[in-house]
Amino acid sequence: MSEEIFIIIFGSIASIFVIYLYVKLIKFLQRKFGKNRYEKPVKINKKRDKKDELYSKNIIREEQGNKKCSKCGNEIEDGMIFCDKCGSRIK
């Protein structure tokens, strides 16, 4: 009786482990090759995306002619170091 219980428990644990490895493998392959295997994998460059976003915000700010706080949108005068409304540091 105890041998049968041991076999059932061991078999359950082994099958759960195999399912876990299968799910991890599928997720890895989707990240590596994309959801469609003919689709080119996308490289994510967070630093470049952040720089592009900051650059575009600065260009928009310069085109408008007046500076605005990047967090709250409050207008900022020249020479200010901190925003009057939210207190964030001006770059």
N, C-alpha and C positions, 0 to 999 in steps of 0.2 A: 504494500500500500504506500509506504513512504517513498519507495523507488519510483512509483508512478507519479506521485506529486512532484518529486524532484525533476523528473523528465519533463513534466508539463511546465513547471516554472522555468527551467533552463531553456526549453523550446520557445516560450513566450519572450523571454529576455533576448534570445538570439534573433527572433523574428523582428522585434522592435528595433534592435540595433541595425539590422539589415535595411529596414524601412528608413531609419534615420540617415544612414549612409547614402541610400538612393536619393532621398530628398536633397541632401547636401550636394551630391553630384549633379543633379538636375539644375540646381540654383547656380552652381559654379559654371556649368556649360552655358547657361543662359547669359550670365555676366560676360563670359569670355567670347562667345560667338553671337550674341544677340538672340532674341526670341526666335527669329527666323534664321536658319543656318546660312542663308544666302545674303543676309544683311551684314554690312560691315560693322564690326564692334565700335562702339562709341567710346572715345577716350575723354574722361572728365578731368579737366584742369581747373580746379577751384580757384587757384591763385590768379590765373589768367582771366577767368570769368569775373572775379572780384575787381581786378584792375580795369577791365573793360567797362564794368558798371560805374566805377568811380570816375573814369575818364569821361564817360557819356554824361554823368551828372554835372561834372565841372564844365563841360562844353555848353550844356543847356543853361547853367547858371551864368556863364560869361555872355551868352547870346542874349539873355534877358536883361543884362546890364545891372541888376541888383543881386546881391548875394542873399541866399536863404540858408537856414540851418538844415542840415541833412536829416536830422531826426524829426523836428517838429514843423519845419517850413516857415519859421518866423524870419522876417527880414532882418538882415544884419548890416550894421554900418561898418565902414572901413576902420581897421585898427582894433576891432573887438576881438577878444581872445575867447570869451565864453558867451553862449547864447543867453539873452535875458530871460527867455521864457522857460526853457528846459534845463539850462545850465551845462549843456554838453560843450566840449572843447571844439573850437572852430579850427579847421585845417587850413 
